[in-house]
Amino acid sequence: MTSSEQAKSKFESKYIFLIFLVAILAVCMVAALMLGDYKISVSKIIGVLGLKLFDLEASGISKMDQIVVFDIRMPRILTAAIIGFALSNAGAVYQACFRNPLVEPFILGASSGAALGAAFGIIFAGFFLSITASAFVFSLLAVFLSYTLARNGGIVPVVGLILSGVIVGSIFSAGVSIIKYVSEDAQLREITFWMMGGLYYSKWDALGEILAVIAVCFAVLSALSWKLNLLSLGDNQAKSLGINPERYKFIFIVIATLMTATCVANVGIIAWIGLIMPHVARLLIGPDNRWVLPIAGLLGAIYLLVCDTLARTITMAEIPVGIITSLVGAPFLIVLLRSKAKELLK
């Protein structure tokens, strides 16, 4: 087999795997629509979607069926898929830029910044537009401060950027602790619950905003993914191949941070997805970021959707999905590290 034929075969296998993941995601969505305290059959789901999307008449569809499928579960399921997709892509971008397999979307203080913004939004509701807007602004502010502190003479060293993120994150976390200490019981409970992460407030309006931001960011990342490959080789190699590493690091960090901030502002802090899924994608299809981004995104979408379905079905009271992703993610990462340590550290 010639080299061109081998390349074509690899491309086809990756493309088939991508389609396979899309099919798995579709199956998980249907299962999530069916499962819950209010059980719904596939035929009713098809009937409700036909009625709502195409105005097709369907017999045996009650008003409750329409509310549960289309108004409650559907926006939540789509939100879970989009958030999982976005966090996985953000993690892949950070890991490629920093050339560090243990970097994840919250390394520059995005999560602690969003938590402080949400806490301000909860405590001082009259002074902020909304909890979501406040969390979004403070998340971007935290990353901006981390980047500014690390910048030295027009250069932003990776180690300095990570250390700045740790410092800024600690300061913002201390601010959250102060607010929790002085807040009332109801406010303290709301802050704590928000920080655990959850998709219980998913609505169609918010879904449209999230989708618009994530779609634009992913389109830009896809167009620049070959340059992300060059960055992952190191600054010297990237310069020799004709790109400015500092400029493109800044672009990629801004895009990944915007995706992360959008996710955290809307659903709280959901850990592990951006750390684990890029690893899994690279183990399955190799280090090429042109494929890592969509594969990791689909894996993250499936993972978060499954975790959210478990969160709302395994007990009578809903469990914050951030707890489920952490409980499943930590042992999974341990297994990966022990079984595939050499591949992970390449």
Buried (B, 14 or more C-beta within 10 A) or exposed (E): EEEEEEEEEBEEEBEEBBEEBBEBBEEBBBBBBBBBEEEBEEEBBBBBBBBBEEEEEBEEBEEEBBEBBBBBBBBBBBBBBBBBBBBBBBBBBBBBBBEBBBBBBBBBBBBBBBBBBBBBBBBEEEEBEEBBEBBBBBBBBBBBBBBEBBBEEEEBEBEBBBBBBBBBBEBBBEBBEEBBEEBEEEBBEBBEEBBBBBBBBBEEEBBEEBBEBBEEBBEBBBEBBEBBBBBBBEBEEBEEEEBEBBEBBBBBBBBBBBBBBBBBBBBBBBBBBBBBBBBBBBBBBEBBBEBBBBBBBBBBBBBBBBBBBBBBBEEEEBBBBBBBBBBBBEEBBEEBBEEBEEEBEE
